[in-house]
Amino acid sequence: MVSIVNRFVAAERAVRTAAPHELLDAVRRVLVEQYAAESVELLMADYGLTMLQPVSVLPHTLEPVSVHNSSEGRAFGAQEPFMESAPGGLVRAHLPVSVRGDRLGVLSVVLPGGDHVRGCLEELAEIAEVLAHAVIVAERETDLYMQARRTNRLTLAAEMQWQLLPGRSCARREYELGAQLEPAYAIFGDNFDWSVTADRLLLYVTNGMGEGIEASLLTNLAVNALRNARRAGIPLADQAALADQAVYAQYQGRQYLSVLMFDFDLATGRALVVDAGSPQMLRLRGGTVERIDFEAQLPLGMFEETDYRTQDFQVEPGDRLVFVSDGVYAVASPKGEAYGDAALARAIHATRLLPAAEVPRAILRELTGHRGQQAPDDDALVVCLDWRGR
């Protein structure tokens, strides 16, 4: 027992003390020494959530693998360790690299099979979690892990938007959240944000205006104005009012943006809501999908000193809430037919067995099929919230 504890402590210390760009080297070294690993590789999920990209420095390179039809992708999707046989009686263990529900990638380790791997799999899964926390911190100082996530070059607007996001998923005992933006490498205005305390979850879904850098600048201003008000402890309606003033002061009504804001009580499921524009919400409850309409108020920045009001909304354990921007429900098919509520309801029902983190990407795949071969003319946002309650 002492040796088992010591080897885990050695691995944890190696990750904690490694230079930001040398996390994989540190993990590889300690897993070889303490766990008899033959090889260790870290793969990061790309921005489109379609590929797992190896973290490597030339000339050491590996091929990326698909999220959808690979062993590594199976561990990533299920968020559980997955083992497969390797030549020479070895076993390849794929371990999710995640932080509080935010899925970053997969750590793949080749080990001796049999009792050896069974005896250390739980420890390896914990080491992968330790590594995930270290990667998040390391990204403050190195671009290595962000570069590894890219299958293509991001536009400047997309670079700004991804830096603004809190993550793509998170989980607590009361809820699970997942979100995705498309086109992942060329988004410009849509956004999501969340913050949690011991008692509350605040969730914001933003439908941007305009294109390119101008859209990204507008969204950056509005989101940071909302965060500034939220972090000052200001109530939800006043957060909207202050962000509205900030946007109007900059653009004088020439540009504005829509946001749907929620303040959930984690103990009761009661929420305060401000609907300032066009993002839509659908609820899956008891097998039935329905669109939920709130009191529509003016978008942020349209007029000077707009007053906003909250309304009440109740979410129940087992509810799934899906939020979408107009780049989803207004998308036209090659025949000119809008995607609309009916198709969106079918997509939500078809994905009902998927975890919240996987739902947005699955719905966006359905949307791509509806659009056909034509290039999107607007970015698309899907956020999924599964409510478990206390």
N, C-alpha and C positions, 0 to 999 in steps of 0.2 A: 504493500500500500504506500509506504514511504517513497519508494522509487517512482511509482505512478504519479504521486503528487508532485515530486520533485521535477519530473520530466515536463509536466504541464506548466509548472511555475517557470521552468527554463524557457519554454516556448513563449509564454506570455511576456517574460522579461525581454526576450530577444526582439519581439515585435515592438514592445513599448520603447526600447532604447535605440532602435534602428533609425537611421536617417530616413526622411520621408520618401526618397526615391529608391531606397534599398529594402523596403518592407518584404518584397518577395524573396530577395536573396537571404534575408534573415530567417524567414519562415522555412525556406528550402534547406538551409544549413541545419537548423535545429531539428527538423523532421527527419533528415537523413541521420543525424547523430543520435537522437533520442527514440525515434520510432522506426528505424531501419527502412525509411522510404527510399525507393529507387529513383523516383522523379516527382517533382512538385511544380504545378503550373497554376497561374491565376488568370481567369478569363473574366472580362467585364462586359456587362450587357450594353449594347450600343443604344444610341438615342432612339432608334426606331423600335427597339425591343424585338428585333428579328434575328440578331446574331450575337454570339458570345466571342468577344475579341481578346486575343492573348495579350497580356502585359509583357512586353519584351523590348529589348534594346538591341539594335543591329550589332553584330550579324546574327544574334540569336533570335530566330523568328519561328512562329507556328502559324498554321492556317486557322482562320476563324471557323466556328462551328455554328450550325443553325440552332436557334432556340426551340424550334418546332419539331425537329426529327433527329435529335441526338441524345446520347446518354447524359451529357452535361446539361442539355436543355430540359431533360426530364427532372433532374435535381433542382434546376432553377425554377421550373414551373410549379412543382409540388412543394418546394421549400422543405424537402426532406433529403437526407443522404441517399445516394443511389450507388450501388456497387455493381461492377461487371468484371468478368474474367479477363485477365491479361496473359500474354504468353509466358511460359516458364513457371506456371503455378502461382503467378502473382495475381493480385486483385487491384483494380483501379477504382478508387472511391471518389465520388463527386459530391462536394459539400457546399451547400448554399452559403454565400457570403452576403449577409444581410444585417441591417441595423434597425431594430424595432419595427420590423415589417417592410422597411425600404430595401428592395432587392437590388444589390449591386452587381453580383456575378456569381462565379463558381470557383472553388479551389479543388483541383484534381490532383490526387495523390496516388502513386503506384506503390503498393505494399506487399509484403509476404501474405499469402492467404491463410485460411484456417483460423485457428484460435487467436493468432496474433492480431489480425484485423478486427475480429469480433471484440477483442479486449480493449481496443483503443479507439473504436469508431466514435464513441460518445465524446471522448477527449478531442479528437480531431474536429468534430463538429463545433465544439466550443472554441477551439483555436481559430477556426474559420470566422466565427463571430467576433473574436478579439481582433482579427485582421480587418474585418469590416469597419469596426470603430476606428482603427488606426488609419485606414484609407481615407475616411471622411476628414479626419484631422490633417492628414498629410496633404490633402488637396488645397489647403491654405498656402502651401509652400512649394508645391511642384505641379507641373502640368501632366506628368506621366500618365496618371490614371484617367484623366479627362481625354487625353489624346488616344488612349487605348479604346475608348468608347466609340470612336468615330469610324464609320465605314466610308464616309464622304466628308468633304469640307463643309462646315457650317457656314451659312451666310452670317454677316455681321449682326443682323437683326435677331437671328436665331441664337447666336452666341449670347447676346444680351438677355434674351428671354430665358434660356436655360439657367443662366446664372441667377436669375430672379426667383426661381422656383424653390420650394422647401424640400423637394424630393419627389418621387413618383408614387410612393405608397407608404403607409404607416399603419400600425395596428396597436390597439390596446384591448383590454378585456371587454370594454363597452362597445367597440366599433372596429371596423377595418375600412381603410380608404385606399383607393387606387385612382390614378389619373394618367392621361396620355395626351400629347399634342401631335398633330400631323399637319403638313408634312414635317417630320421631325427635324430635318436639316435646313428647313427654309420657313419656319414659323415667323410671325412678326407681331401680332397683337393680342391673341388670346392668352389667358393666364389663369392659374389657380393658386391659392395660398391657404394655409391653415396654421393654427396655433392651438395648443392644448395646455390646460392647467389641471390642477387636481380635480376640479369640479366642472370644467367647461371645455367644449370644443368650438372654436370659431373657424368657419369655413367660408371662403370667398371664391366665386367663380366669375371670371371677367371675360367679356366679349369685346375685343378691341375694335378700333376703327382705323381705317386707312391701310397702307401697305408699307413694307420695308422698314427702314430706319425710323421714319416718322411715327409709324404705328408702335414700334418698340419703345421709343422715347415717351410717347403718351402713356403707355401702359406702365412703364417704369415710374413715371411721376405719380400716377394714381395709386399704384400698389404701395409705394413707399410712403405716400401720404396716409393711406389707410393703416399701415404698420405703425407710423409715427403716432397716430391718434390712439390706436389699440394699445400700444406700449405705454401710453400716458394714462391708461385706465379709463378711457372715455367710453361711454355707452355706444351701442351699435349705431343708432340713428345719428348720433353726433359724429361718429367716425365718418359716415357717409357725407355729412354736411361739410366737415372740414376738408375731406378729399375733393368734394365738389368745388369748394372755394379755391383750392390749390390749382385744380385743372382750369377753372374759369380764369383765374388770375394770369395764367400762362398763355391761354389760347383765346380768351374773350369770346367763347362760344363757337369758334370756328371748328374746333375738334372736341369731341366728348367720347365717353365710353360707358358701356353698360356693365353693371355688376349685380350679382345676386349674393346676398350676405346672410349668413346664419350664425346664431349664437346658441349652441345646444347646451342644455343642462344634462350632464352625464348621469345624474342620479334619477331624473324623472323622464327624460326624453322630450321635455318641453323646450321649444326653440323660439327665439325671437328672429324675425325675418325682415330684411329690407330688400325689396325688388326694385332696383334702379335700372331698368332696361330690359334687354332681350334674352339673356340666358334662360333656358327652360329646364324644368325638373319633372321627371316621371317617377312614379312610385310603383314598385312591385310588392304587393301584399297579398298573401294567400293565393298565389297563382294568377292574380289579376293585375294588369298594368294599366295605370291611369295617369293622365297628365294632371299636375297640380298647379293651379293658377293662383297667383298672389296679387295683392293690390299693386298695380303698375304705377311706378313713380318715375320721375325724369332721370335720364342718364346723368352721370357725373360730369359737370362742366358745361352743360347745355345753357343754363341761365345762371345769373348771379344770385348767390345766397338762397339756394333752394332749401326748403325745410323737408326733412325726411321723417317718416313715421315707421315704427315697427308694428308688425302684426304677429299673432301667435300661431304656432304650428306644433302639432304633436306627432312624434315618431314613436313607433311601437317596436319592441323586440321582434326580430325577424324581418323587419322592413328592409328593402333595398331601395335606395334613392339614386337615380341616375341623372346627372346634370350635363347639358349639352349646349354648345354655342350654336349660332346660326349657320356656321360652317358645316354643321351636321344636318339639322332638320330642313335647311333650305337648299341643300345640294340637289341639283337637277340631273336626271338621267339623260342619255343621248337623245331620248324622245321628248325631253323637256319636263318630265314628271318630277316633282319635288319629293325628296325622301319622306318627309312628313311624319306625323305621329304614328300612323299605322305600321309603317316599315320599322320605325324605331321601337315600337312596342313588340313587334315580332323578334327583333334582335335582342331586346332585353329578356324576353321569355326564353329564347334559344340559348342564352348564356347564363341561365339562372343557376346552374350547378357549378359554374366557375367561381373561384375566389375573387373578391373585389379587385385585387391587384391585376388580374388578367382580363377583367371584363372590358375596360376601355379599349385595349388593343383589339379584342375580338369584335367589338362593335365597329371600330374604325375599319377593320378588314371587310365587314359587310358593306360599309359605306363605299369603299373603293370598288366593290363589285357593282353597286348601284350606279356609280359615276361612270363606269366603263373606262375606256382608254384615255379620255380627255384629262388634261392636267387640272388639278384643283385651282380655283380662282380665289379661294379663301382658306384660312387655316381653320382647323377643326379641333375642338376640345371635348373630351368626355371625362367626367369624374364619377366614380361609383363609391357610394357609402353604404356599407352593411352595418345595420344597427343591432347590437346584441343587448344593450342595456345592462343594468346591474341586477 
